[in-house]
Amino acid sequence: MIRFDNVAKRYATGREGLSGVDLTLEAGEMAFLTGHSGAGKSTLLKLIGLLERATRGQVWVNSRNLNKLKDRDVPFHRREVGMIFQDHRLLHDRTVFDNVAMPLVVAGMGHAETKRRVRAALDKVSLLSKEKTMPVSLSGGEQQRVGIARALVSKPPVLLADEPTGNLDPELSREIMQLFLQFNQVGVTTLIATHDVDLVNSLGKRIIKLREGRVESDTGSLG
C-alpha cells in the first residue's frame, strides 16, 4: 500500500515539485501517472523510493512511515521497491547477468540463490539467452527489459517505472506494458509515470494526472 497525506516537496532552488498531494494506492493495484514535463511525476516516484524525502506531509509505503525512517533503514526499504528508469542505468562494463544480479550481490545473497533468481528474472523478460551479453550489444527494448529484470530480481512488493517506454517505438512500448500487466497480475503494486496517454488509455487502468505538482484528476480512484 502507498499513501500520500498532504505531501509537498520543495527543492533547495525554491521550486516546489509537489504540493498538497493526497493519494492512496492499495496493495496489488496498478496505476499510471500522467501530466506535462515538470508536473511532478518523477518527484512523486522518488519520494516512494526514498531517493528524495518529502518537505511536508506523510508518505507511507507498506505500512511504513517514510518520514520517520532512519537513514540506516533506507537500503532495506529500497530492496522492497523496484525502480525502472527511462535511461536504463545499466553498467556497460558488466554482462546482462551481472547487471541483474547487482541488487542481490549488494544484499549479500549467496551465489546459488543469486544465480537461480537472476536466470528466473531474465526468463520472465525473454532474455535468458542473452545473460552473457554486454549491454552495448542490446537493442533499446532489450536494455529496458534488463532494467525490468534487475528491478524484479529481489521480488519487491512495489514496482515503480519512470517513463519506461519513452525511447521505444509503439510496438515495443506495448510489449513492455504487457510485462508490467503480467507482474501486476501476480500481486505486485505497480505505479508507472508516462507521457504515452494513448497507450495508457487502452489498458483500462487507473490514471492519476498531475499538473504543477498537484493531482488534477484521478480516474478509477478508490475515493
C-alpha positions as CSV (number, residue, x, y, z in Angstrom):
1,M,0.0,0.0,0.0
2,I,1.2,3.5,-0.9
3,R,-0.3,6.6,0.8
4,F,0.4,10.3,0.4
5,D,-1.2,12.6,3.1
6,N,-0.9,16.3,2.1
7,V,2.6,15.8,0.7
8,A,4.8,18.6,-0.6
9,K,8.3,18.6,-1.9
10,R,10.3,21.9,-2.2
11,Y,13.8,21.8,-3.6
12,A,16.7,23.9,-2.5
13,T,16.2,26.2,-5.5
14,G,12.7,27.1,-4.1
15,R,10.9,25.2,-6.8
16,E,8.0,23.1,-5.5
17,G,7.9,19.7,-7.1
18,L,4.7,18.6,-5.3
19,S,2.1,20.5,-3.3
20,G,-0.8,19.1,-1.2
21,V,-0.8,15.7,-2.7
22,D,-3.3,13.2,-1.3
23,L,-3.2,9.7,-2.9
24,T,-3.7,6.1,-2.0
25,L,-2.7,3.1,-4.0
26,E,-3.9,-0.2,-2.5
27,A,-1.6,-3.3,-2.3
28,G,-1.7,-5.1,-5.6
29,E,-3.1,-2.1,-7.5
30,M,-1.8,-0.8,-10.8
31,A,-2.0,2.9,-11.8
32,F,-0.4,5.4,-14.2
33,L,0.9,8.9,-13.5
34,T,0.5,11.3,-16.4
35,G,1.0,15.0,-16.8
36,H,3.2,17.6,-18.6
37,S,7.0,17.6,-18.1
38,G,7.7,19.1,-14.7
39,A,4.3,18.2,-13.4
40,G,5.8,16.2,-10.5
41,K,5.7,12.6,-11.8
42,S,9.3,11.8,-11.2
43,T,9.3,13.6,-7.9
44,L,6.4,11.5,-6.6
45,L,8.2,8.3,-7.6
46,K,11.4,9.4,-5.9
47,L,9.6,10.0,-2.7
48,I,8.3,6.5,-2.7
49,G,11.7,5.0,-3.4
50,L,13.3,7.4,-0.9
51,L,15.6,8.9,-3.5
52,E,14.1,12.2,-2.1
53,R,12.3,13.0,1.2
54,A,9.1,14.9,1.5
55,T,9.3,18.5,2.8
56,R,5.8,18.4,4.3
57,G,3.1,15.7,4.8
58,Q,3.4,12.0,5.3
59,V,4.4,9.2,2.8
60,W,3.5,5.6,3.8
61,V,4.7,2.5,1.9
62,N,3.8,-0.9,3.1
63,S,2.6,0.5,6.4
64,R,6.0,2.2,6.9
65,N,6.1,5.9,7.5
66,L,9.0,7.1,5.3
67,N,9.2,10.4,7.2
68,K,10.3,8.5,10.3
69,L,12.6,6.1,8.6
70,K,16.2,6.3,9.8
71,D,19.0,6.6,7.2
72,R,20.4,3.2,8.1
73,D,17.0,1.6,7.2
74,V,16.8,3.2,3.7
75,P,18.7,0.4,1.9
76,F,16.2,-2.2,3.4
77,H,13.3,-0.1,2.2
78,R,14.7,0.3,-1.3
79,R,15.1,-3.5,-1.6
80,E,11.3,-3.6,-1.3
81,V,10.7,-1.1,-4.1
82,G,11.9,-2.0,-7.6
83,M,12.7,1.1,-9.7
84,I,12.9,1.2,-13.5
85,F,14.2,4.3,-15.3
86,Q,13.9,5.6,-18.9
87,D,17.7,5.6,-19.3
88,H,18.1,2.1,-18.1
89,R,21.2,2.9,-15.9
90,L,22.9,-0.3,-16.8
91,L,26.6,-0.9,-16.0
92,H,28.1,-1.2,-19.5
93,D,31.3,-3.0,-18.3
94,R,29.2,-5.8,-16.8
95,T,27.3,-8.6,-18.5
96,V,23.5,-8.7,-18.6
97,F,23.7,-11.4,-15.8
98,D,25.9,-9.2,-13.6
99,N,23.7,-6.2,-14.1
100,V,20.6,-8.1,-13.0
101,A,22.5,-9.7,-10.1
102,M,23.7,-6.4,-8.7
103,P,20.9,-5.9,-6.1
104,L,21.3,-9.4,-4.8
105,V,25.1,-9.1,-4.5
106,V,24.7,-5.8,-2.6
107,A,22.2,-7.6,-0.3
108,G,24.7,-10.3,0.4
109,M,22.7,-13.2,-1.2
110,G,24.5,-16.5,-1.7
111,H,25.8,-17.4,-5.2
112,A,23.5,-20.3,-5.9
113,E,20.3,-18.4,-5.0
114,T,21.5,-15.4,-6.9
115,K,22.1,-17.5,-10.0
116,R,18.7,-19.0,-9.7
117,R,16.9,-15.7,-9.2
118,V,18.8,-13.9,-12.0
119,R,18.0,-16.6,-14.5
120,A,14.4,-16.7,-13.5
121,A,14.1,-12.9,-13.9
122,L,15.8,-13.0,-17.3
123,D,13.5,-15.8,-18.4
124,K,10.4,-13.7,-17.5
125,V,11.6,-10.9,-19.8
126,S,12.7,-13.3,-22.5
127,L,16.4,-12.5,-22.2
128,L,17.8,-15.7,-20.7
129,S,19.8,-16.4,-23.9
130,K,21.5,-13.0,-23.5
131,E,22.8,-13.5,-20.0
132,K,26.5,-13.3,-21.1
133,T,26.0,-10.4,-23.5
134,M,27.2,-6.9,-22.8
135,P,24.5,-4.2,-22.7
136,V,26.0,-2.3,-25.6
137,S,25.1,-5.2,-27.9
138,L,21.5,-5.0,-27.0
139,S,18.7,-3.0,-28.6
140,G,16.9,-0.3,-26.6
141,G,14.0,-2.5,-25.9
142,E,16.3,-5.3,-24.7
143,Q,18.2,-2.9,-22.4
144,Q,14.9,-1.8,-20.9
145,R,14.0,-5.5,-20.3
146,V,17.3,-5.9,-18.5
147,G,16.4,-2.9,-16.3
148,I,13.0,-4.5,-15.6
149,A,14.6,-7.9,-14.7
150,R,17.0,-6.1,-12.3
151,A,14.2,-4.3,-10.6
152,L,12.2,-7.5,-10.1
153,V,15.0,-9.9,-9.1
154,S,14.7,-9.0,-5.4
155,K,10.9,-9.9,-5.7
156,P,9.8,-6.4,-4.4
157,P,6.2,-5.9,-3.5
158,V,6.2,-2.5,-5.1
159,L,7.4,-1.7,-8.7
160,L,7.9,1.9,-9.9
161,A,8.7,2.9,-13.5
162,D,9.6,6.4,-14.7
163,E,8.9,6.8,-18.5
164,P,9.9,3.1,-19.2
165,T,8.7,3.4,-22.8
166,G,9.9,6.9,-23.5
167,N,12.6,5.9,-26.0
168,L,10.8,2.9,-27.6
169,D,8.6,2.6,-30.7
170,P,4.9,1.9,-30.2
171,E,5.1,-1.9,-30.7
172,L,7.9,-2.3,-28.1
173,S,6.1,0.1,-25.8
174,R,3.1,-2.2,-25.9
175,E,5.3,-5.2,-25.2
176,I,6.9,-3.5,-22.2
177,M,3.5,-2.5,-20.8
178,Q,2.3,-6.1,-21.2
179,L,5.2,-7.2,-19.0
180,F,4.1,-4.7,-16.3
181,L,0.5,-6.0,-16.5
182,Q,1.8,-9.6,-16.0
183,F,3.7,-8.6,-12.9
184,N,0.7,-6.7,-11.5
185,Q,-1.5,-9.8,-12.1
186,V,0.7,-11.8,-9.6
187,G,0.2,-9.1,-6.9
188,V,3.0,-6.5,-7.5
189,T,1.8,-3.0,-6.7
190,T,2.7,-1.1,-9.8
191,L,2.9,2.7,-10.5
192,I,4.2,3.9,-13.9
193,A,4.9,7.5,-14.9
194,T,4.4,8.0,-18.6
195,H,3.6,10.6,-21.4
196,D,2.1,7.8,-23.6
197,V,-1.5,8.7,-22.9
198,D,-3.0,6.8,-25.9
199,L,-1.3,3.6,-24.7
200,V,-2.4,4.1,-21.1
201,N,-6.0,4.8,-22.1
202,S,-6.1,1.5,-24.0
203,L,-5.2,-0.5,-20.9
204,G,-8.2,0.4,-18.7
205,K,-6.3,1.1,-15.6
206,R,-6.4,3.9,-13.1
207,I,-4.9,7.2,-14.3
208,I,-3.6,9.9,-12.0
209,K,-2.9,13.1,-13.8
210,L,-0.6,15.7,-12.2
211,R,-0.5,19.4,-13.0
212,E,2.1,21.7,-11.5
213,G,2.7,19.4,-8.6
214,R,-0.9,18.7,-7.7
215,V,-3.4,15.9,-8.5
216,E,-5.6,17.4,-11.3
217,S,-7.7,14.2,-11.9
218,D,-7.8,10.6,-10.7
219,T,-9.9,8.3,-12.8
220,G,-10.6,5.0,-11.2
221,S,-9.8,6.4,-7.7
222,L,-11.0,4.4,-4.8
223,G,-12.3,7.7,-3.4
